[in-house]
Amino acid sequence: MKSFVAAAIAIGVMCSCASVASAQTKGDWVLGNYKGAGYWFPGVIDSASGGKVTIDPI
């Protein structure tokens, strides 16, 4: 399961880098840097509104 999650995140990161600009929408896989601490955690966007994004950890 861990390798699947890592592969899915890697694919999501590669895809997001390939596009010039993309909006974050509910259900997108992301890596989040909680409070700018420098540690990146995988998650799925729960909601995005008004410049704020809520991420559910995986």
N, C-alpha and C positions, 0 to 999 in steps of 0.2 A: 504494500500500500504506500509506503514512504516513497519508493521510486516512482510510482505513478503520480503522486502529488508533486514531487520535485520536477518530473518531466512536464507536467501540466503547467507548472509555474514558469519553467524555462521557456516553454512555447509561448505563454502569454507575454512574458517579458520580451522575447524576440519579436513577436508580432507588434507589440506596442512601440518598439524602437523603429520598426520598419515604416510606420506611418508618420506623416508630418504632424498631424494633430488628431487626437481622438478624445471623445468625451467618455468619462467613466459612467457606466450605467449598472443598474441592479443586476447581480449575477456574474459580473466580471470578476475574474481571479486577479488578485493584486498582491503586492508585497507592501506592507505598511511599516513605517518607522515610528513606533509609538512614542509620542512626546519628544521626538527628535533625539532619542537616546542612542542612536547609532546601531541598534539591532533591528533587523528586518524580519517581519513575521508574515507568513502566508495567510490570506484571508479571502473572503468573497464579499463584494459590496452588497450591503443590505439596503442602503438608500443613499441618494445623492441629491442635494437641494441647496441652492443659495451658496455655493462654494464650499459646503461641508459634505463630507463623505463619511458614512457609518460603515465600518467593516466588521463582519463576523469572523472571528478567528477559526482556523481549521484545526 
